[in-house]
Amino acid sequence: MEVSASGSTVRRKRTLEEKAILQNKILTRNIVIERGVVQTDLMVEPFRFINDIFRANQWTSLFSPVDAYPRLVREFYYNIESIKRASELSFKTKVLGHTLTINTTLISEVTGIPLTNGKAVPYLPTEQEPSKSDIMVVLNPGGGHQWDDNKSNIPIGYVRAPERLLTRIVMQNIWPISRNSHVPLDRAIFIYAIIRRVPFCLCSHFLVTMLELYEEHSIALPFGGLITKILKAKLSNIPENEQVAVPEGPFVASSSGSSVSDVSTQLNQIIELLQSQGHGIEALNTRLGVLERDVQQVKAALRHLLPEDQRDLDM
């Protein structure tokens, strides 16, 4: 395996047997659908820097992913072929009988994200990456946590609340990961680069990540929302019953780990902002509903981990 000048990996061509094994695994892998981001949350300090980064890079279309077509996304991955890594990375696939050529130009067209320097990653193998101590200064400025040299990841709780929300957005929508309770080193470097405004091409990153997770037998298939945008742009015969609603979140209060007083302050700021934009109590109830669902999911997970006499979390 080699690494190209853009940062993408180059693999040997698969045999027919290897391709068949990969296709069988695709039938049982989960589809990762990008989560919607409540943009009004990002207008409240100290989360405004996230909005500033996305607007400066023209990434704001990622805040509003479309409802997804999981069955067609699986068909998209199942039929991937003709992967080319010459002058421009691309591949072909077939969905509903139509052959599609997927490349960075197409991804740019459907997302509105500009093509930039062609780098799929912020740091090429020949470039120096930030150290773990450098990363912690950015992800937890002024905090007391350190990243041990012998650790390949850190608990997400080591990341300060504002940067933690960006981390969750990245690990769900931009560089998906199956378990987001910890931040692996590669994702941390990536998030560091986003905050430090290190230039790279997000469209190239999407294309490379799509193929890498497909080829590496990951337990999940990424970018269900992005692929659905491509299918909507290129296909006119999509059945209406294919659609699945986009999940909500990440929500500021549920992502921040803040104290009750901090959350109350943030809620008051959000209420004022919603009112200034003409939104009523229904909008607030929607956001509170997202928070309640997050709490219930955490409780359900904890009940499997705690001793039996400590599982009553509703007391």
C-alpha positions as CSV (number, residue, x, y, z in Angstrom):
1,M,0.0,0.0,0.0
2,E,1.3,3.5,-0.9
3,V,0.2,7.0,-0.2
4,S,-0.4,9.4,-3.0
5,A,0.5,13.1,-3.1
6,S,-3.0,14.0,-2.1
7,G,-2.9,11.8,1.0
8,S,-5.1,9.1,-0.4
9,T,-4.1,5.4,-0.1
10,V,-3.4,3.3,-3.1
11,R,-4.1,-0.4,-2.9
12,R,-3.6,-3.3,-5.3
13,K,-6.6,-4.4,-7.4
14,R,-8.9,-6.9,-5.6
15,T,-9.5,-10.4,-6.9
16,L,-13.0,-11.5,-7.8
17,E,-13.1,-13.6,-4.6
18,E,-12.0,-10.7,-2.4
19,K,-14.6,-8.5,-4.0
20,A,-17.3,-11.1,-3.4
21,I,-16.3,-11.3,0.3
22,L,-16.4,-7.5,0.6
23,Q,-19.8,-7.3,-1.0
24,N,-21.2,-9.9,1.4
25,K,-20.0,-7.9,4.4
26,I,-21.6,-4.7,3.0
27,L,-25.0,-6.4,3.3
28,T,-24.7,-6.4,7.1
29,R,-22.8,-3.2,7.8
30,N,-24.5,-0.2,9.4
31,I,-25.2,3.0,7.4
32,V,-23.9,6.1,9.1
33,I,-26.3,9.0,8.5
34,E,-25.0,12.5,9.2
35,R,-26.8,14.2,12.0
36,G,-28.5,17.6,11.7
37,V,-26.8,20.5,13.5
38,V,-29.0,23.1,15.2
39,Q,-27.5,26.2,13.7
40,T,-28.9,28.6,16.4
41,D,-26.9,26.6,19.0
42,L,-23.7,27.8,17.2
43,M,-24.7,31.4,17.5
44,V,-24.3,31.2,21.3
45,E,-20.9,31.7,22.9
46,P,-18.6,29.9,23.3
47,F,-19.7,27.8,20.3
48,R,-19.7,30.6,17.8
49,F,-16.2,29.7,16.6
50,I,-17.6,26.5,15.0
51,N,-20.0,28.6,12.9
52,D,-17.1,30.9,11.9
53,I,-14.9,28.0,10.8
54,F,-17.7,26.4,8.7
55,R,-18.7,29.7,7.1
56,A,-15.1,30.7,6.3
57,N,-14.6,27.3,4.5
58,Q,-18.0,27.3,2.9
59,W,-19.0,24.1,4.7
60,T,-22.3,25.3,6.0
61,S,-24.3,22.8,3.8
62,L,-23.1,20.2,6.3
63,F,-25.3,21.7,8.9
64,S,-28.4,20.6,7.1
65,P,-28.0,17.0,5.8
66,V,-30.9,15.6,3.8
67,D,-33.1,12.6,4.8
68,A,-31.3,9.5,3.7
69,Y,-32.0,6.4,1.6
70,P,-30.2,3.6,3.5
71,R,-31.1,0.8,1.1
72,L,-29.9,2.8,-1.9
73,V,-26.7,3.8,0.0
74,R,-26.0,0.1,0.6
75,E,-26.6,-0.5,-3.1
76,F,-24.2,2.4,-3.8
77,Y,-21.4,0.7,-1.8
78,Y,-22.2,-2.8,-3.0
79,N,-21.7,-1.9,-6.7
80,I,-18.5,0.1,-6.4
81,E,-16.0,-0.7,-9.1
82,S,-13.4,0.8,-11.5
83,I,-11.6,2.7,-8.7
84,K,-9.0,4.9,-10.4
85,R,-6.2,6.7,-8.6
86,A,-4.4,8.3,-11.5
87,S,-4.6,12.0,-12.0
88,E,-7.9,12.3,-10.1
89,L,-9.4,9.8,-7.7
90,S,-12.7,8.4,-8.9
91,F,-14.8,5.3,-9.0
92,K,-18.0,4.0,-10.7
93,T,-21.0,2.5,-9.1
94,K,-24.6,1.5,-10.1
95,V,-27.8,2.4,-8.3
96,L,-31.3,1.6,-9.6
97,G,-29.7,0.5,-12.9
98,H,-27.9,3.8,-13.5
99,T,-24.1,4.0,-13.6
100,L,-22.6,6.9,-11.7
101,T,-19.1,8.3,-11.8
102,I,-18.1,9.6,-8.3
103,N,-15.3,12.2,-8.1
104,T,-14.5,15.4,-6.1
105,T,-16.1,17.6,-8.8
106,L,-19.5,15.8,-8.3
107,I,-19.2,16.0,-4.5
108,S,-18.4,19.8,-4.8
109,E,-21.5,20.3,-7.0
110,V,-23.9,18.6,-4.7
111,T,-22.6,20.1,-1.4
112,G,-21.5,23.6,-2.6
113,I,-18.2,23.0,-0.9
114,P,-15.4,24.4,-3.1
115,L,-12.5,22.4,-4.4
116,T,-9.3,23.7,-2.9
117,N,-5.7,22.4,-2.9
118,G,-6.6,18.7,-3.6
119,K,-5.1,17.4,-0.3
120,A,-7.4,14.9,1.3
121,V,-5.7,15.3,4.7
122,P,-4.4,18.4,6.4
123,Y,-0.9,16.9,6.8
124,L,0.8,14.8,4.2
125,P,3.3,12.0,5.3
126,T,6.1,14.4,4.5
127,E,4.7,17.1,6.7
128,Q,5.1,17.5,10.4
129,E,2.0,16.7,12.4
130,P,1.2,18.4,15.8
131,S,2.3,16.6,18.9
132,K,-0.1,15.3,21.5
133,S,0.7,18.2,23.8
134,D,0.1,20.7,20.9
135,I,-3.3,19.0,20.3
136,M,-4.3,19.2,24.0
137,V,-3.5,22.9,24.1
138,V,-6.1,23.4,21.3
139,L,-8.7,20.8,22.4
140,N,-8.6,21.7,26.1
141,P,-7.0,25.1,26.5
142,G,-6.1,25.8,30.1
143,G,-7.2,22.3,31.1
144,G,-5.4,19.9,33.4
145,H,-5.6,16.8,31.1
146,Q,-2.6,15.4,29.3
147,W,-2.4,12.8,26.5
148,D,-0.1,10.0,27.6
149,D,2.6,8.9,25.1
150,N,1.4,5.3,25.3
151,K,-2.2,6.1,24.5
152,S,-3.7,6.1,21.0
153,N,-6.8,8.0,22.0
154,I,-8.3,10.1,24.8
155,P,-11.8,10.1,26.4
156,I,-14.0,12.7,24.8
157,G,-14.4,14.2,28.3
158,Y,-10.8,15.4,28.0
159,V,-12.0,17.8,25.3
160,R,-13.3,21.2,26.5
161,A,-17.1,21.7,26.0
162,P,-17.0,24.0,22.9
163,E,-14.3,21.9,21.1
164,R,-16.2,18.8,22.2
165,L,-19.2,19.9,20.1
166,L,-17.0,20.3,17.1
167,T,-15.4,16.9,17.8
168,R,-18.9,15.3,17.8
169,I,-19.8,17.0,14.6
170,V,-16.6,15.8,12.9
171,M,-16.9,12.2,14.2
172,Q,-20.5,11.9,13.0
173,N,-20.6,14.0,9.9
174,I,-17.1,14.6,8.5
175,W,-15.0,11.6,9.5
176,P,-17.4,9.1,11.0
177,I,-16.4,6.7,13.7
178,S,-18.4,3.8,15.1
179,R,-17.7,4.6,18.8
180,N,-17.4,8.2,19.8
181,S,-16.7,7.9,23.5
182,H,-13.0,8.3,22.8
183,V,-11.1,10.5,20.3
184,P,-8.5,8.6,18.3
185,L,-5.2,10.4,17.5
186,D,-5.9,10.7,13.7
187,R,-9.3,12.4,14.4
188,A,-7.7,14.6,17.0
189,I,-5.0,15.7,14.5
190,F,-7.8,16.4,12.0
191,I,-9.9,18.5,14.4
192,Y,-6.7,20.4,15.5
193,A,-6.1,21.2,11.8
194,I,-9.7,22.4,11.4
195,I,-9.4,24.8,14.4
196,R,-6.0,26.0,13.3
197,R,-7.3,26.6,9.7
198,V,-4.8,24.2,8.1
199,P,-5.9,24.1,4.4
200,F,-7.1,20.8,2.8
201,C,-9.8,19.8,0.4
202,L,-12.9,18.5,2.2
203,C,-14.4,17.1,-1.0
204,S,-11.2,15.0,-1.5
205,H,-11.4,13.9,2.1
206,F,-15.0,12.7,1.7
207,L,-14.1,10.7,-1.4
208,V,-11.0,9.1,0.1
209,T,-12.7,8.3,3.4
210,M,-15.7,6.8,1.6
211,L,-13.3,4.4,-0.2
212,E,-11.1,3.7,2.7
213,L,-13.9,2.7,5.1
214,Y,-15.5,0.7,2.3
215,E,-12.3,-1.2,1.6
216,E,-11.1,-1.7,5.2
217,H,-14.1,-3.8,6.2
218,S,-15.2,-1.1,8.6
219,I,-18.3,-2.1,10.6
220,A,-20.1,1.0,9.2
221,L,-20.6,2.6,5.8
222,P,-20.2,6.4,6.1
223,F,-21.9,9.4,4.5
224,G,-25.4,8.2,4.1
225,G,-26.6,11.8,3.7
226,L,-23.9,12.8,1.3
227,I,-24.6,9.8,-0.9
228,T,-28.3,10.5,-0.8
229,K,-27.6,14.1,-2.1
230,I,-25.6,12.6,-5.0
231,L,-28.5,10.2,-5.8
232,K,-31.1,13.0,-5.7
233,A,-28.9,15.1,-8.0
234,K,-28.4,12.3,-10.5
235,L,-31.4,10.0,-10.4
236,S,-35.1,10.9,-11.1
237,N,-36.7,7.5,-10.4
238,I,-36.2,7.2,-6.6
239,P,-39.2,5.6,-4.9
240,E,-40.9,7.8,-2.3
241,N,-40.8,5.1,0.4
242,E,-36.9,5.0,0.4
243,Q,-36.6,8.0,2.7
244,V,-35.5,7.9,6.4
245,A,-35.5,11.0,8.6
246,V,-32.2,12.6,9.6
247,P,-31.4,12.2,13.3
248,E,-31.2,15.4,15.4
249,G,-28.2,16.8,17.1
250,P,-25.5,17.2,18.3
251,F,-27.2,19.5,20.8
252,V,-25.2,22.0,22.8
253,A,-26.3,21.1,26.3
254,S,-26.1,17.4,25.7
255,S,-22.6,17.7,24.2
256,S,-21.0,20.1,26.6
257,G,-20.9,18.3,29.9
258,S,-21.8,21.7,31.5
259,S,-23.1,22.3,35.0
260,V,-26.8,22.9,35.6
261,S,-26.3,26.6,35.9
262,D,-24.2,26.7,32.7
263,V,-27.0,24.8,30.9
264,S,-29.6,27.2,32.2
265,T,-27.7,30.2,31.0
266,Q,-27.3,28.6,27.6
267,L,-31.0,27.7,27.4
268,N,-31.9,31.3,28.2
269,Q,-29.5,32.5,25.5
270,I,-31.1,30.1,23.0
271,I,-34.6,31.2,24.0
272,E,-33.7,34.8,23.5
273,L,-32.1,34.0,20.1
274,L,-35.2,32.0,19.0
275,Q,-37.5,34.7,20.0
276,S,-35.5,37.3,18.1
277,Q,-35.9,35.2,15.0
278,G,-39.6,34.8,15.4
279,H,-39.6,31.2,16.7
280,G,-41.9,30.2,19.5
281,I,-42.0,27.5,22.2
282,E,-42.3,24.7,19.6
283,A,-38.7,25.3,18.5
284,L,-37.5,25.1,22.1
285,N,-39.5,22.0,22.7
286,T,-37.8,20.4,19.7
287,R,-34.4,21.0,21.1
288,L,-35.4,19.8,24.6
289,G,-36.8,16.7,23.0
290,V,-33.3,16.0,21.4
291,L,-31.7,16.4,24.9
292,E,-34.3,14.0,26.4
293,R,-33.5,11.4,23.8
294,D,-29.8,11.7,24.4
295,V,-30.3,11.2,28.1
296,Q,-32.4,8.1,27.6
297,Q,-29.8,6.6,25.3
298,V,-27.1,7.2,27.9
299,K,-29.2,5.6,30.6
300,A,-29.8,2.6,28.4
301,A,-26.1,2.1,27.8
302,L,-25.2,2.5,31.4
303,R,-27.7,-0.1,32.6
304,H,-25.7,-2.7,30.6
305,L,-22.5,-1.6,32.4
306,L,-23.5,-1.0,36.0
307,P,-24.0,-3.7,38.7
308,E,-27.6,-4.8,39.0
309,D,-28.2,-2.9,42.3
310,Q,-27.1,0.4,40.6
311,R,-29.2,0.2,37.5
312,D,-32.2,2.3,38.7
313,L,-31.1,5.6,37.0
314,D,-34.5,7.2,37.3
315,M,-34.3,7.7,41.1
